[in-house]
Amino acid sequence: MNVVLSENYRSDAVNSIVYEANARVQDPVYGCVGIISSLQRQLETLQTQLAFAQAELVHMKTLHRIDTKPPPYMASGISFPANKDLSNDVDMAFAYENGAGESLWSC
C-alpha cells in the first residue's frame, strides 16, 4: 500500500489505519462503520432541529411584523375618536322635506 501512495499521503494513510484499528477494538462488530452511522444519525437529528428552529424564527418574524403594523384605520394618519356624539353632526343629519327637522339617523 505504501508503494501506491505518494509520500505526501502516507502519514494520512497510517493515521487512518490506526484509527480504524482502534475503532475495531472498541466495537469489534461495526468498527468505523458504527461510528460513521452514529455520526450520520446525529447529523440528521441536528439538521431536523435546525429546520424547526428556522421555521420558528420565520414564524416569530411574521408575528412581529403583524404586531408592529399600524391598525388599518391609522394607516392614512387619520384617527377616529372612540366616543364622539354624531347625532348633531351636520353631515350625519337629514331633515324631512316638510321641515320637521327630525333626524333620520340614530347614532
Buried (B, 14 or more C-beta within 10 A) or exposed (E): EEEEEEEEEBEEEEEEEEEBEEBBEEEEEBBBEBBEEEEEEEEEEEEEEEEEEEEEEEEEEEEEEEEEEEEEEEEEEEEEEEEEEEEEEEEEBEEEEEEEEEBEEEE
